[in-house]
Amino acid sequence: MRTYNIFIILLVAAATMIACNSNKKEDVHELQHEEKLHLTSYSPDFEVYVIATPFVAGEVSHVLTHITLIENFKPLTKASVIATLSSGNVSVTEVISESSKPGIYEFEIKPADEGTGTLSFEIETDSGVSIVTIQPIEVYGDTHEAYQAASNANVSGRNSVTFLKEQSWKINFSTEEVEKVLLGQIIHSTGQIMNTPNDVHVISSAMSGIVQLSGNSLFEGSEIKPGQQLFRIDGSVMAENNLSVRFAEAESEFNRAKAEYERKEKLAAEHIVSESELNQALSEYKIAEANYNNLKNNFASGSQSVTSPVSGYLKELLVENGEYVDIGDPVLSISQNSRLIIQTKLQPKYIDILDNISSVNFRAVNGNHTYSPGDTGEQIISYSRSVDQNNPLITLTIQLESGTKLLPGSFVEIFMKTEGTLPVITVPNESIVEEMGNYFVYVQLTPELFEKRLIVKGATDGRRTEIKEGVSIGERVVGKGSVFVKLSQSAGSVDVHSGHVH
């Protein structure tokens, strides 16, 4: 009986060992199937993101490499890439002269020795050669150990979303490293775009008469060219101050004054009339000639033809076709839109810091694009130095040195900044997404895996926003394209470990 029990115990132990070995093989097989290394490195020019099978000495590792241009976060094209894995005392190199797909380079690397090393990529383009290095890289001597380490190293987030490089390359996308910048006091206001006084030309009537607009193309916003005929003023139909009558009178007076001067000129030669009489006749003749030529040149057939002295756009048509105007009445105005100003009203409490404003950002109300000093060269040109009961606010004027797509009369949000003294964490405004009154950013775990992170916002200058809580220095956040990442999360996406299809 005792011998039988011992036999049963040995049999159970053997079965257990077999099961353990079998489970170990299954675990290794499962790890080999699922676990990958996710490695990332940045240079001033490139982002290199590698998805590789764990490195085991003597075994081939598939190294799927994504190379992205930092300047626009688009895939690298037309480049030769050399991948070098150094471990122990041996380096293994593979060269890909041209990628079959933009930004994607697939290497097959077989490490020679186990140990700690580096994985570097020598990238040669038309602009030169750059080297991006990822370290440290561990090369293992045992397959199970390598895959177990890869499993332990994989990152995951509580609220993460997969957004593949192939997706980000197709959109306006970027990431940036979180760092502290100096942010001063910010004055947030609303202002209105206006023309400068010299930018608007008012065309007035030089005579009384009926307005006859030229053609059918004069309406607000019409492009106006120099010398273009705008309208005519017809004075020939007026009972009083009839231009035809005035022209006839001017012509008659001109002929009379001319004949009188010529007559006295002959008499003066014979000393019959005095020199003063001759000068008086000459003066009357010159005045009559000038009046006659003015009417003849500008008011032919009893009307005045008016042309544009400048190029621009018709800002406002002040009369109707066929309407009567007096001399000096404005008929239309032309805006050149070459120099614009922004005017805003501020509370008097800001008077002490207005001289310390260093830059101004602004954007159209409900618009997406924010203008900065580099876009428009704006500068503060004046602000009022007094207030009263009827006007209790300070009027601030900002001049835009170069043209923008903003329209005169439109309203803008203004963010005026003073010189900063306190370093704070900021992110681009495009990084922030809003859900039900809460604000989030997407923090990069890998270039294809992002964690949705709740944040607490601070002040904003129209381009960047202070983050009081939620992100740390050295992390990377999605800048451009965060809305697409949010949509991808809402729609659901594949797991980052499920592999790529190229």
Secondary structure, 3 states (H helix, E strand, C coil): CHHHHHHHHHHHHHHHHHHHHHHHHHHHHHHHHHCCEEEEEECCCEEEEEEECCCECCCCEEEEEEEEECCCCCECCCCEEEEEEEECCEEEEEEECCCCECCEEEEEECCCCCEEEEEEEEEEECCEEEEEEEEEEEEECCHHHHHHHHHHHCCCCCCEEECCHHHHCCCCCCEEECCEEECCCEEEEEEEEEECHHHEEEEECCCCEEEEECCCCCCCCCEECCCCEEEEEECCCCCCCCHHHHHHHHHHHHHHHHHHHHHHHHHHHCCCCCHHHHHHHHHHHHHHHHHHHHHHHHCHHHEEEEECCCCEEEEEECCCCCCEECCCCEEEEEECCCCEEEEEEECHHHCCCHHHEEEEEEEECCCCCEECHHHHCCEEEEECCCCCCCCCCEEEEEEECCCCCCCCCCEEEEEEEECCCCEEEEEEHHHCEEECCEEEEEEEEECCEEEEEEEEEEEECCCEEEEEECCCCCCEEECCCHHHHHHHHHHCCCCHHHCCCC
